[in-house]
């Protein structure tokens, strides 16, 4: 097994060593805080009605808009952030594969160092 370089946790005041930017305790704490701010899927509008509508969308739009692979998820081109008009606006929908959707969502939600 290759040796991983240990570095201090980047959480303010923590001196634990980690093989990533945060120690396990602070990685979990940051993730919990993010999930609390974000709210549950149902609170964000992803109900049974959404699951049905997105399945129908994928039947008619089976290819990823970014990589042309097989699409598995319906994405909101412009993040709806609770705006139900934007949420249900089909002109705002696009089909994406899981990898492209994860990358896009992580960038928009402030992961990977993006803060805006």
Backbone as CSV, one residue per row, in Angstrom:
resi,resn,N_x,N_y,N_z,CA_x,CA_y,CA_z,C_x,C_y,C_z
1,UNK,0.841,-1.183,0.000,0.000,0.000,0.000,0.885,1.244,0.000
2,UNK,0.628,2.179,-0.915,1.457,3.381,-0.981,1.294,4.246,0.260
3,UNK,2.353,4.893,0.622,2.363,5.766,1.786,1.705,7.082,1.422
4,UNK,0.802,7.552,2.284,0.143,8.840,2.060,0.759,9.882,2.980
5,UNK,0.995,11.035,2.424,1.581,12.133,3.179,0.560,12.672,4.180
6,UNK,0.961,12.826,5.412,0.109,13.383,6.455,0.336,14.887,6.528
7,UNK,-0.758,15.625,6.737,-0.676,17.073,6.857,-1.635,17.529,7.944
8,UNK,-1.418,18.700,8.513,-2.329,19.190,9.552,-3.726,19.447,8.983
9,UNK,-4.727,19.164,9.792,-6.113,19.448,9.436,-6.262,20.952,9.222
10,UNK,-7.028,21.340,8.202,-7.187,22.766,7.898,-8.295,23.432,8.697
11,UNK,-8.997,22.666,9.542,-10.041,23.262,10.376,-9.367,24.179,11.392
12,UNK,-9.850,25.419,11.559,-9.194,26.371,12.460,-8.974,25.805,13.866
13,UNK,-7.726,25.829,14.311,-7.366,25.399,15.657,-7.080,23.919,15.814
14,UNK,-7.319,23.118,14.794,-7.081,21.680,14.894,-5.644,21.367,14.484
15,UNK,-5.003,20.493,15.265,-3.621,20.122,14.966,-3.472,18.654,14.606
16,UNK,-4.585,17.952,14.423,-4.517,16.544,14.057,-3.962,16.405,12.646
17,UNK,-3.275,15.297,12.407,-2.749,15.020,11.078,-3.757,14.203,10.298
18,UNK,-3.782,14.438,8.994,-4.733,13.754,8.130,-4.099,13.543,6.759
19,UNK,-4.621,12.552,6.028,-4.128,12.335,4.667,-4.919,13.157,3.649
20,UNK,-5.873,13.966,4.131,-6.605,14.895,3.265,-6.622,16.254,3.948
21,UNK,-7.427,17.174,3.462,-7.399,18.530,4.010,-7.967,18.636,5.422
22,UNK,-8.880,17.720,5.798,-9.487,17.745,7.128,-9.342,16.390,7.803
23,UNK,-9.245,16.384,9.132,-9.254,15.136,9.880,-10.665,14.552,9.814
24,UNK,-10.820,13.300,10.178,-12.113,12.629,10.068,-13.196,13.340,10.869
25,UNK,-12.897,13.785,12.081,-13.882,14.480,12.919,-14.404,15.744,12.237
26,UNK,-13.501,16.560,11.705,-13.925,17.818,11.092,-14.510,17.621,9.695
27,UNK,-14.102,16.582,9.005,-14.718,16.254,7.713,-16.191,15.909,7.938
28,UNK,-16.477,15.119,8.978,-17.866,14.764,9.304,-18.652,15.978,9.780
29,UNK,-18.042,16.835,10.586,-18.723,18.027,11.100,-19.116,18.968,9.961
30,UNK,-18.198,19.190,9.028,-18.474,20.066,7.886,-19.573,19.464,7.011
31,UNK,-19.541,18.154,6.803,-20.563,17.477,5.990,-21.931,17.590,6.648
32,UNK,-22.013,17.372,7.966,-23.299,17.498,8.680,-23.854,18.914,8.566
33,UNK,-23.009,19.915,8.739,-23.455,21.308,8.650,-23.972,21.609,7.244
34,UNK,-23.281,21.107,6.237,-23.713,21.308,4.852,-25.074,20.659,4.615
35,UNK,-25.257,19.434,5.074,-26.517,18.723,4.884,-27.667,19.424,5.626
36,UNK,-27.404,19.975,6.798,-28.446,20.702,7.531,-28.868,21.960,6.784
37,UNK,-27.909,22.694,6.243,-28.233,23.904,5.478,-29.019,23.551,4.221
38,UNK,-28.656,22.452,3.612,-29.254,22.060,2.341,-30.687,21.569,2.505
39,UNK,-31.006,20.889,3.584,-32.351,20.364,3.802,-32.531,19.011,3.124
40,UNK,-33.577,18.323,3.486,-33.827,16.995,2.938,-34.283,17.096,1.479
41,UNK,-34.198,15.991,0.770,-34.623,15.955,-0.633,-36.097,16.323,-0.762
42,UNK,-36.925,15.801,0.116,-38.361,16.102,0.016,-38.637,17.581,0.290
43,UNK,-37.885,18.180,1.190,-38.065,19.608,1.454,-37.596,20.455,0.282
44,UNK,-36.691,19.906,-0.534,-36.207,20.624,-1.715,-37.101,20.372,-2.933
45,UNK,-38.179,19.580,-2.781,-39.135,19.378,-3.874,-39.056,18.044,-4.581
46,UNK,-38.111,17.202,-4.183,-37.911,15.928,-4.875,-38.846,14.860,-4.302
47,UNK,-40.105,14.933,-4.717,-41.178,14.071,-4.234,-41.430,12.931,-5.216
48,UNK,-42.476,12.158,-4.938,-42.896,11.106,-5.861,-43.277,11.709,-7.212
49,UNK,-43.901,12.871,-7.182,-44.271,13.559,-8.425,-43.025,13.865,-9.257
50,UNK,-41.952,14.324,-8.596,-40.690,14.602,-9.296,-40.095,13.309,-9.857
51,UNK,-40.077,12.254,-9.073,-39.492,10.995,-9.542,-40.210,10.508,-10.798
52,UNK,-41.526,10.622,-10.816,-42.303,10.214,-11.985,-41.979,11.104,-13.192
53,UNK,-41.987,12.419,-12.987,-41.706,13.357,-14.078,-40.290,13.169,-14.619
54,UNK,-39.332,12.941,-13.746,-37.950,12.792,-14.208,-37.750,11.474,-14.961
55,UNK,-38.448,10.411,-14.546,-38.375,9.150,-15.297,-38.910,9.336,-16.716
56,UNK,-40.026,10.039,-16.832,-40.592,10.303,-18.160,-39.646,11.170,-18.993
57,UNK,-39.027,12.162,-18.368,-38.079,13.024,-19.067,-36.921,12.199,-19.629
58,UNK,-36.386,11.287,-18.824,-35.239,10.485,-19.256,-35.599,9.539,-20.398
59,UNK,-36.843,9.103,-20.459,-37.271,8.260,-21.578,-37.182,9.058,-22.880
60,UNK,-37.598,10.301,-22.843,-37.565,11.153,-24.028,-36.224,11.812,-24.301
61,UNK,-35.361,11.870,-23.288,-34.053,12.533,-23.404,-32.995,11.622,-22.749
62,UNK,-32.636,10.521,-23.395,-31.803,9.509,-22.749,-30.296,9.784,-22.724
63,UNK,-29.818,10.845,-23.374,-28.377,11.063,-23.468,-27.925,12.247,-22.639
64,UNK,-26.763,12.106,-22.013,-26.173,13.162,-21.186,-25.865,14.386,-22.051
65,UNK,-26.301,15.546,-21.582,-26.088,16.797,-22.319,-24.625,17.223,-22.333
66,UNK,-23.793,16.633,-21.478,-22.382,17.033,-21.409,-21.452,16.051,-22.106
67,UNK,-21.621,14.753,-21.846,-20.663,13.774,-22.380,-21.280,12.827,-23.405
68,UNK,-22.576,12.937,-23.650,-23.309,12.067,-24.579,-23.374,10.605,-24.139
69,UNK,-23.058,10.349,-22.869,-23.242,9.010,-22.321,-24.712,8.805,-21.967
70,UNK,-25.025,7.660,-21.408,-26.400,7.374,-21.008,-26.759,8.214,-19.783
71,UNK,-27.809,8.997,-19.891,-28.245,9.873,-18.798,-28.991,9.064,-17.745
72,UNK,-28.774,9.405,-16.495,-29.450,8.737,-15.380,-30.164,9.722,-14.467
73,UNK,-29.906,11.019,-14.661,-30.460,12.024,-13.759,-30.945,13.241,-14.535
74,UNK,-31.987,13.881,-14.014,-32.484,15.126,-14.595,-31.936,16.267,-13.742
75,UNK,-31.282,17.183,-14.404,-30.630,18.301,-13.731,-31.380,19.588,-14.035
76,UNK,-31.337,20.516,-13.084,-31.856,21.864,-13.314,-30.678,22.703,-13.804
77,UNK,-30.753,23.171,-15.040,-29.657,23.955,-15.625,-29.314,25.135,-14.717
78,UNK,-30.342,25.872,-14.317,-30.180,26.960,-13.351,-30.673,26.407,-12.018
79,UNK,-29.832,26.368,-10.981,-30.277,25.834,-9.697,-31.536,26.543,-9.210
80,UNK,-32.535,25.774,-8.824,-33.822,26.364,-8.451,-33.823,26.981,-7.067
81,UNK,-33.003,26.491,-6.163,-32.871,27.032,-4.799,-34.218,27.290,-4.131
82,UNK,-35.148,26.358,-4.319,-36.453,26.445,-3.680,-37.526,27.129,-4.499
83,UNK,-37.175,27.708,-5.635,-38.154,28.367,-6.504,-38.897,27.279,-7.284
84,UNK,-40.138,26.998,-6.896,-40.884,25.893,-7.505,-41.259,26.155,-8.962
85,UNK,-41.364,27.412,-9.359,-41.603,27.699,-10.772,-40.387,27.241,-11.586
86,UNK,-39.190,27.605,-11.144,-37.964,27.195,-11.812,-37.762,25.682,-11.705
87,UNK,-38.151,25.109,-10.585,-38.036,23.665,-10.366,-38.806,22.889,-11.435
88,UNK,-40.050,23.302,-11.719,-40.914,22.566,-12.652,-40.838,23.063,-14.094
89,UNK,-40.055,24.092,-14.357,-39.902,24.623,-15.713,-39.053,23.658,-16.541
90,UNK,-39.676,22.954,-17.472,-38.972,21.942,-18.268,-37.915,22.543,-19.186
91,UNK,-38.009,23.829,-19.483,-36.938,24.477,-20.247,-35.662,24.580,-19.414
92,UNK,-35.782,24.371,-18.117,-34.644,24.430,-17.200,-34.094,23.032,-16.907
93,UNK,-34.636,22.000,-17.518,-34.194,20.627,-17.273,-33.201,20.190,-18.345
94,UNK,-32.275,19.322,-17.930,-31.389,18.658,-18.870,-31.045,17.283,-18.320
95,UNK,-30.786,16.362,-19.208,-30.404,15.009,-18.809,-28.893,14.965,-18.633
96,UNK,-28.454,14.347,-17.534,-27.026,14.167,-17.279,-26.764,12.770,-16.754
97,UNK,-25.562,12.258,-17.008,-25.157,11.002,-16.378,-24.801,11.317,-14.920
98,UNK,-24.648,10.306,-14.107,-24.382,10.529,-12.681,-23.086,11.311,-12.464
99,UNK,-22.037,10.949,-13.202,-20.741,11.610,-13.017,-20.810,13.099,-13.373
100,UNK,-21.408,13.429,-14.496,-21.529,14.845,-14.892,-22.419,15.619,-13.926
101,UNK,-23.509,14.988,-13.472,-24.408,15.653,-12.531,-23.703,15.914,-11.201
102,UNK,-22.952,14.935,-10.715,-22.223,15.111,-9.450,-21.204,16.229,-9.561
103,UNK,-20.471,16.262,-10.663,-19.462,17.302,-10.869,-20.122,18.691,-10.916
104,UNK,-21.205,18.825,-11.656,-21.904,20.115,-11.783,-22.466,20.561,-10.436
105,UNK,-23.121,19.650,-9.729,-23.725,19.988,-8.440,-22.660,20.375,-7.412
106,UNK,-21.570,19.635,-7.378,-20.500,19.940,-6.421,-19.920,21.320,-6.682
107,UNK,-19.749,21.677,-7.930,-19.222,22.998,-8.274,-20.197,24.093,-7.861
108,UNK,-21.481,23.894,-8.135,-22.496,24.899,-7.802,-22.727,25.044,-6.307
109,UNK,-22.632,23.934,-5.572,-22.916,23.949,-4.144,-21.747,24.398,-3.286
110,UNK,-20.651,24.784,-3.904,-19.529,25.301,-3.144,-18.512,24.251,-2.753
111,UNK,-18.612,23.061,-3.271,-17.578,22.067,-3.006,-16.391,22.343,-3.916
112,UNK,-15.301,21.643,-3.702,-14.083,21.762,-4.503,-13.518,23.181,-4.479
113,UNK,-13.696,23.864,-3.358,-13.078,25.156,-3.171,-13.848,26.333,-3.711
114,UNK,-14.959,26.114,-4.381,-15.758,27.230,-4.898,-16.650,27.748,-3.791
115,UNK,-16.654,29.037,-3.558,-17.424,29.595,-2.452,-18.606,30.428,-2.897
116,UNK,-18.679,30.789,-4.158,-19.795,31.624,-4.622,-20.864,30.808,-5.287
